[in-house]
Amino acid sequence: MNSFGRKFCIQIWGESHGPHIGITIDGCPPGIPLSTDDFVTDLARRRAGAPGTTPRTEDDLPAFASGVFNGFTTGAPLTVLFTNQNIRSADYEHLRATPRPGHADFVLHNKHNGFNDYRGGGHSSGRLTLGLVAAGVVAKKILGEVSVTAFLREAGGSTDIEAAIQEAVTRQDSIGGIVRCQVAGLPVGWGEPFFDSAESLISHIIFAIPAIKAIAFGSGFDAARMHGSTHNDAILNEHGETATNHAGGINGGITNGNELYFDVAVKPTSSTPRPQLTWNRTTGSVEEFTVKGRHDLCIALRVPVVVEAATAIALADMKMVQYR
């Protein structure tokens, strides 16, 4: 399904090379001051143009189709849309026969009996994360004093991001990265175990971001190598402040008032300039294949703001459920 949330419910729509993409938010509270200027900073952080990113650039100017009147949200469904302009669909014509390794081309063709829009990945494209970022702008307003920040802490296995990107450009091969997300100012009590626990909801929407392959809260996989006496976070006062934070700000699926933090692994961009092998469904044989089109050598560069947005969306929904 293309919907997420219980109270703050988003629905994402559009295709990479379609006329428009966007997001609809059902359950957005009325009276939130909102203008297109509010989106500028986060949309700019997602935009391509830096070394290692795709040469496809778009204006990404948000337009309100519904839900905003006189500079405030109305309480009706809020729809933000963006127009696709910089499109070269001919680059993807050959994908009908030769699905790109690592992409969803093969599975989408089979799942939808060949009726899927294959241009630029269609509805599964990272282009649609633009809608997530837009919804994240609204979600951050609902969160108020709760702050959500994310940054790229590693690329291509190195903490020297700039050097890693330069090597990828030189090698003409894509690299992945690790993004850290931190949330400060959370109260105790958000999250509804079992299935709507804080980790469950955040993980759900984080894995909806294309290219995310893993998520780890707190000490993550290192916890499996620790003793309980070391991993446990000593509680220091009546507010629940802890001496350490191996739990990553969550106990029993509920926020504990400490900083919530997690890491996500972003895979190397599947569309690498290097020749690869793939199945040609027309000839019925395996053939050498070179990706055409415009792609990021390190999509992880543009992921932090998307992770921020997705986390804010999940938390805004938790807040509205908590204080319903």
SELOPA-188560 format. One record per residue (C-alpha): x, y, z; residue number from 1. Coordinates in Angstrom, 2 decimals. Layout:
<rs>
> c1	c2	c3	pos
> X	Y	Z	NUM
...
</rs>
This chain:
<rs>
> c1	c2	c3	pos
> 0.00	0.00	0.00	1
> 1.05	3.61	-0.46	2
> -0.25	4.85	2.91	3
> 1.41	5.12	6.32	4
> 0.14	6.29	9.70	5
> -2.89	6.07	11.97	6
> -3.63	9.71	12.92	7
> -1.06	11.54	10.78	8
> -1.68	9.50	7.66	9
> 0.34	10.10	4.49	10
> -0.28	8.79	0.99	11
> 2.52	9.04	-1.55	12
> 1.79	9.13	-5.27	13
> 3.29	9.70	-8.72	14
> 6.07	8.27	-10.91	15
> 9.62	9.37	-11.63	16
> 8.82	10.42	-15.21	17
> 5.13	11.18	-14.77	18
> 3.79	14.74	-14.88	19
> 3.62	15.16	-11.08	20
> 4.62	13.52	-7.83	21
> 3.45	14.41	-4.37	22
> 2.09	13.61	-0.95	23
> -1.34	13.80	0.65	24
> -1.58	14.10	4.44	25
> -4.90	13.08	6.00	26
> -5.32	14.03	9.63	27
> -3.12	17.12	9.48	28
> -4.26	19.34	12.38	29
> -5.76	22.74	11.50	30
> -4.08	26.03	12.30	31
> -0.47	25.15	11.49	32
> 1.20	28.12	9.75	33
> 2.46	26.83	6.40	34
> 3.89	28.41	3.26	35
> 6.05	27.19	0.41	36
> 9.00	28.98	2.03	37
> 8.87	26.44	4.88	38
> 10.00	23.72	2.48	39
> 13.01	25.47	0.95	40
> 15.75	24.33	3.35	41
> 14.92	20.62	3.47	42
> 14.15	20.36	-0.25	43
> 17.52	21.99	-1.01	44
> 19.28	19.39	1.15	45
> 17.73	16.61	-0.91	46
> 18.42	18.25	-4.28	47
> 21.13	16.90	-6.61	48
> 24.07	18.91	-7.90	49
> 26.97	18.10	-5.58	50
> 29.83	15.83	-6.74	51
> 28.69	12.20	-6.69	52
> 25.02	13.02	-7.29	53
> 22.90	12.75	-10.40	54
> 23.10	15.49	-13.05	55
> 19.29	15.41	-13.21	56
> 18.18	18.55	-11.40	57
> 14.63	19.73	-10.83	58
> 13.24	22.99	-9.45	59
> 11.22	20.99	-6.90	60
> 8.87	23.88	-6.20	61
> 6.03	22.76	-3.90	62
> 2.44	23.66	-4.75	63
> -0.53	23.26	-2.42	64
> -3.44	21.52	-4.11	65
> -5.58	21.39	-0.96	66
> -5.51	21.80	2.79	67
> -4.00	25.31	3.10	68
> -5.95	28.56	3.23	69
> -4.73	32.04	4.17	70
> -1.37	30.63	5.23	71
> -2.68	27.98	7.64	72
> -3.60	24.31	7.40	73
> -7.37	23.85	7.33	74
> -7.71	20.37	8.81	75
> -8.77	19.00	5.43	76
> -6.42	16.63	3.56	77
> -3.23	18.51	2.73	78
> -1.84	17.77	-0.74	79
> 1.60	19.01	-1.83	80
> 2.56	18.38	-5.44	81
> 5.70	18.83	-7.52	82
> 6.06	18.98	-11.30	83
> 8.58	16.76	-13.09	84
> 10.31	18.77	-15.79	85
> 13.84	17.46	-16.44	86
> 12.88	14.11	-17.96	87
> 14.71	11.93	-20.51	88
> 12.47	8.89	-20.77	89
> 14.23	7.53	-23.87	90
> 17.13	6.50	-21.60	91
> 14.88	3.79	-20.17	92
> 13.35	2.33	-23.34	93
> 15.68	-0.69	-23.28	94
> 14.53	-1.67	-19.78	95
> 11.53	-3.42	-21.28	96
> 13.88	-6.24	-22.25	97
> 16.85	-5.87	-19.91	98
> 16.00	-5.16	-16.25	99
> 18.76	-3.37	-14.33	100
> 20.58	-5.53	-11.76	101
> 19.88	-4.39	-8.20	102
> 16.80	-2.39	-9.19	103
> 13.13	-3.37	-8.94	104
> 12.68	-3.54	-12.74	105
> 12.47	-7.35	-12.88	106
> 10.12	-7.84	-9.93	107
> 7.85	-4.92	-10.88	108
> 7.45	-6.24	-14.44	109
> 6.43	-9.63	-13.08	110
> 4.24	-8.32	-10.26	111
> 2.28	-5.96	-12.54	112
> 2.30	-8.11	-15.67	113
> 4.36	-5.58	-17.59	114
> 1.96	-2.67	-17.03	115
> 4.28	-0.85	-14.60	116
> 5.84	2.47	-15.58	117
> 9.49	1.43	-16.04	118
> 10.84	4.93	-16.77	119
> 13.31	5.91	-14.07	120
> 11.94	3.24	-11.77	121
> 8.38	4.55	-12.00	122
> 6.57	4.59	-8.67	123
> 9.50	2.86	-6.95	124
> 11.98	5.61	-7.80	125
> 13.93	7.53	-5.19	126
> 12.40	10.59	-6.85	127
> 9.29	9.98	-4.75	128
> 11.22	10.68	-1.55	129
> 10.56	14.31	-2.43	130
> 7.05	13.74	-1.08	131
> 8.42	12.25	2.13	132
> 10.60	15.33	2.68	133
> 7.57	17.57	2.15	134
> 5.52	15.61	4.67	135
> 8.47	15.74	7.05	136
> 8.39	19.54	7.00	137
> 4.81	19.44	8.27	138
> 5.58	16.67	10.76	139
> 8.43	18.68	12.28	140
> 6.01	21.52	12.93	141
> 3.73	19.13	14.82	142
> 6.67	17.85	16.89	143
> 7.45	21.34	18.16	144
> 10.40	21.23	20.55	145
> 11.34	17.69	19.56	146
> 14.28	17.96	17.15	147
> 15.20	15.39	14.50	148
> 18.62	15.54	12.84	149
> 20.45	13.14	10.54	150
> 23.86	13.16	8.89	151
> 26.06	10.94	6.74	152
> 28.69	9.49	9.07	153
> 30.36	7.13	6.60	154
> 30.54	6.63	2.81	155
> 32.18	3.78	0.96	156
> 33.48	2.40	4.26	157
> 35.29	5.63	5.14	158
> 34.57	8.49	7.51	159
> 36.36	10.79	5.05	160
> 33.25	11.46	2.96	161
> 34.89	13.81	0.47	162
> 37.73	11.39	-0.27	163
> 35.30	8.49	-0.64	164
> 33.21	10.43	-3.16	165
> 36.29	11.41	-5.15	166
> 37.39	7.78	-5.31	167
> 33.92	6.74	-6.52	168
> 34.08	9.40	-9.26	169
> 37.55	8.22	-10.28	170
> 36.56	4.54	-10.30	171
> 33.20	5.30	-11.88	172
> 31.53	2.90	-9.50	173
> 28.86	3.61	-6.90	174
> 29.24	3.46	-3.12	175
> 26.91	3.26	-0.14	176
> 26.97	4.85	3.28	177
> 25.75	4.94	6.87	178
> 23.38	7.64	8.11	179
> 22.96	8.45	11.81	180
> 19.64	9.91	13.01	181
> 19.25	11.56	16.42	182
> 16.07	12.74	18.14	183
> 16.24	15.05	21.14	184
> 13.47	16.34	23.41	185
> 11.24	13.27	23.33	186
> 9.09	12.70	26.41	187
> 8.62	9.35	28.08	188
> 5.76	7.24	26.76	189
> 5.48	7.40	22.98	190
> 4.95	4.09	21.18	191
> 2.26	1.40	21.42	192
> 3.64	-2.15	21.87	193
> 3.48	-4.74	20.43	194
> 3.10	-3.92	16.76	195
> 3.10	-0.14	16.94	196
> 6.21	0.14	19.10	197
> 8.48	3.12	18.49	198
> 11.10	0.95	16.77	199
> 8.44	-0.81	14.67	200
> 6.91	2.38	13.28	201
> 10.22	4.11	12.62	202
> 11.67	1.00	10.98	203
> 8.56	0.55	8.84	204
> 8.79	3.96	7.23	205
> 12.61	3.99	7.08	206
> 12.56	0.78	5.04	207
> 10.13	2.45	2.63	208
> 13.02	4.72	1.57	209
> 14.66	3.17	-1.52	210
> 18.21	1.83	-0.96	211
> 17.90	1.29	2.82	212
> 19.14	-2.18	3.75	213
> 19.50	-2.15	7.54	214
> 18.60	-0.21	10.69	215
> 20.09	-0.48	14.18	216
> 18.86	1.34	17.30	217
> 21.26	2.25	20.07	218
> 24.17	-0.17	20.31	219
> 22.55	-2.24	17.56	220
> 24.40	-5.41	16.61	221
> 27.09	-4.66	19.20	222
> 24.48	-5.51	21.85	223
> 24.71	-9.16	20.86	224
> 28.36	-9.17	21.99	225
> 27.77	-7.42	25.34	226
> 26.80	-8.67	28.79	227
> 23.52	-7.52	30.30	228
> 25.27	-5.73	33.14	229
> 27.17	-3.65	30.58	230
> 24.36	-3.12	28.09	231
> 21.79	-2.03	30.68	232
> 21.52	1.75	31.08	233
> 21.60	2.83	34.73	234
> 18.65	5.13	35.58	235
> 19.88	8.28	37.32	236
> 16.75	10.23	38.33	237
> 12.96	10.50	38.33	238
> 13.02	11.77	34.74	239
> 14.50	8.52	33.48	240
> 17.86	10.03	32.49	241
> 20.39	7.23	32.04	242
> 24.16	7.05	32.49	243
> 24.60	5.35	29.10	244
> 22.27	4.98	26.13	245
> 22.79	1.54	24.67	246
> 19.00	1.25	24.29	247
> 18.93	4.20	21.90	248
> 16.18	5.99	23.80	249
> 13.61	3.17	23.68	250
> 12.65	0.51	26.23	251
> 9.93	-2.03	25.58	252
> 8.98	-0.22	22.39	253
> 8.31	3.03	24.33	254
> 10.41	6.20	24.31	255
> 12.23	6.60	27.62	256
> 13.03	10.32	27.53	257
> 16.67	9.95	26.51	258
> 18.02	10.73	23.06	259
> 16.59	8.36	20.47	260
> 19.21	7.40	17.92	261
> 19.76	4.84	15.20	262
> 21.92	4.12	12.16	263
> 20.74	3.07	8.71	264
> 22.75	1.37	5.98	265
> 22.34	2.75	2.46	266
> 23.37	0.37	-0.31	267
> 25.52	1.46	-3.28	268
> 23.42	2.98	-6.05	269
> 22.36	0.07	-8.26	270
> 22.82	2.11	-11.44	271
> 26.60	2.01	-11.66	272
> 28.41	3.07	-14.87	273
> 30.37	-0.18	-14.93	274
> 29.27	-2.98	-17.29	275
> 27.20	-5.72	-15.65	276
> 25.31	-8.84	-16.67	277
> 21.54	-9.18	-16.85	278
> 18.82	-11.33	-18.36	279
> 17.37	-10.25	-21.69	280
> 13.77	-11.44	-21.76	281
> 13.53	-10.85	-25.53	282
> 16.53	-12.95	-26.54	283
> 16.27	-15.33	-23.59	284
> 19.94	-15.01	-22.73	285
> 22.33	-13.36	-20.30	286
> 24.01	-10.33	-21.85	287
> 26.43	-7.58	-20.89	288
> 24.52	-4.49	-19.82	289
> 25.46	-0.86	-19.26	290
> 23.11	1.48	-17.43	291
> 22.03	4.57	-19.31	292
> 20.44	7.64	-17.77	293
> 21.52	10.00	-14.98	294
> 22.23	8.54	-11.58	295
> 23.93	9.18	-8.24	296
> 27.30	7.56	-7.58	297
> 26.50	7.92	-3.87	298
> 22.80	8.27	-3.17	299
> 23.65	8.25	0.56	300
> 24.67	11.92	0.20	301
> 21.02	12.86	-0.26	302
> 19.50	10.41	2.22	303
> 19.95	12.18	5.61	304
> 17.13	14.69	5.07	305
> 14.85	11.87	3.88	306
> 15.63	9.85	7.02	307
> 14.90	12.94	9.10	308
> 11.56	13.40	7.37	309
> 10.52	9.76	7.68	310
> 11.42	9.74	11.37	311
> 9.48	12.96	11.98	312
> 6.44	11.50	10.21	313
> 6.49	8.39	12.42	314
> 6.97	10.48	15.57	315
> 4.22	12.95	14.66	316
> 1.86	10.02	14.29	317
> 2.96	8.62	17.67	318
> 2.42	12.01	19.30	319
> -1.09	12.33	17.90	320
> -1.94	8.82	19.07	321
> -0.42	9.46	22.52	322
> -2.42	12.66	23.07	323
> -5.57	11.77	21.18	324
</rs>
